[in-house]
Structures are given as C-alpha cells and as structure tokens.
Amino acid sequence: MFTTATWDFQMQKSICNILTSISIKRFSNMLSPLEAAKQTAAHKAINKHVENNFVLGIGSGSTIVYAVERLAERVAKENLEVVCIPTSFQAKQLIVKHGLKLGSLDTHPILDVCIDGADEVDANLNIIKGGGACLLEEKIIASCANGLVIIADYTKNSTKLGDQYKKGIPIEVVPMSYVPVRNKIRNTFGGEVNLRMAVAKAGPVITDNGNFILDWVNFKQLDDWKEVNTAIRMIPGVVETGLFLQMAKIVYFGQADGTIKEQTAKDGH
C-alpha cells in the first residue's frame, strides 16, 4: 500500500528521470561553434540550391553529413524527387543511410548542382580538397555539374592557399610512381612531398580507386595556380590534384556567430 510519502518519492523520482532525459537529449543536440558553423553553411546550400527533380552531386567530408541530413528532411517534408550521385564510399553510405535515391554518372552524366566541402578556399576561389582522399571522384562529379557549391566553416577561409590549412595539397598517384612523382615535384617546385600514411592500418592510405596520396607541404604561395597545377598533372603517374581552380560558383562559410559569409568568383566562373 502506497503512503503519501511513498507517492511523493515516486513522483519526485519520475520527474527527475524525465528532466534528466530532457537534459541528456538537449546536451546531445548541442554543437560546438565549429560544428554549428558547418551545419549552418550546409543547410543554407541545401535550402537555396536544391529543387524538385534535381540530380545532385553529394560531396565528402564532415560538413557534408549536415547537408545530407538537411536534404533528407526536405525530401520527406516537401516530397521532393532528387537523385544523388556520390563522390566517395562515405557519400554513398550517407545517401543510403538517409533513404535518398542513389544514382551514378552512367545513368545521370549531367548534374544540376554538386554540393561539396573544402579544406581551404583562397580569395580567388582556388580550393584545396582531398583531405579525405576523395579528390578524384570529387573533381569528376564537380566537372559534370552545372554548378559547384562549396560549404565550409570559418577556419577554411584564407587569403592564400596554405594560410590556414597546413596539411598540404593532396595529389593522387599510381602506387608504382609515387617516388619519381614526389622527387619531380620537390625538384621543380620546392617544398616537401610526403606519402600519406594510414592511421588504423600499416602502410599508406589507399584511395577508393586503389591509388596513393602524396601531400605537398611548405609550397610557395601563389595567386595563380593554373600553370603549376597543369605541370603537376602532366607528370606520368599523377592521376589528379586536389587543386580545384575556378570551379566553384559560390562558397558558404559558416561563422562562429551563426551568420554566413558568401563568396563568389570574381570573374563570374
């Protein structure tokens, strides 16, 4: 038989459990300023650049997670019909996880827009990508889209490449060529070129295409990267570089205060 004291205790316990549950849920939903900046930029791009019956390129990286989450929300609420083309295994898994329609360049070679992240963006909209070793697929997908929209947080915004991103310019190479390619880049352009090593396995990072990644660090900062990029791509064994030059039409930088900085190409590209 419950006494008044027992009833009061049970009520207090239930209220305490409810409040604790709410507190835990709220805490889990809290984002750091950096993650909130990524989410803000991602939501802006999805809200502004996605329409019904669009074919979308889905980029790779941590910021893209928020973009796919927002895309899934819009698809569910607005009954949108969209096809998503992934730039990596990670992107494919995100698309499948959120129940979005998965496509490929075989069936959809022309995309309405590609939304992707970046490791660094300079004042001329030159971009370093490939920190996640997906640069080849990312560049292919971006080249097939009518527009490339970049989403990033405030730490990726620089005057010149290398101002903030110190991990270097990624270069994807055929495995047998990495030593001569490394030496040619060092001897021709200076800096250091390092074979990217894996963290959870012995040996180098292997891309989705079975290639190696070289990271070119301590490079000379330039305003015009076109000639250097072309020269590196011409070295036998180089598959692609992580330099995305004048490919993006707009970049959204999420700021720490919750605002968004928009940057567009000066020459209209």
Beta strands, then each sheet from edge to edge (+ up, - down):
strand 1: 55-58
strand 2: 83-86
strand 3: 101-102
strand 4: 113-116
strand 5: 120-121
strand 6: 127-128
strand 7: 148-153
strand 8: 169-173
strand 9: 192-195
strand 10: 212-217
strand 11: 238-241
strand 12: 243-244
strand 13: 248-254
strand 14: 260-264
sheet 1: 3+ 2+ 1+ 4+ 7+ 13+ 14-
sheet 2: 5+ 6- 12+
sheet 3: 9+ 10- 8+ 11-
end
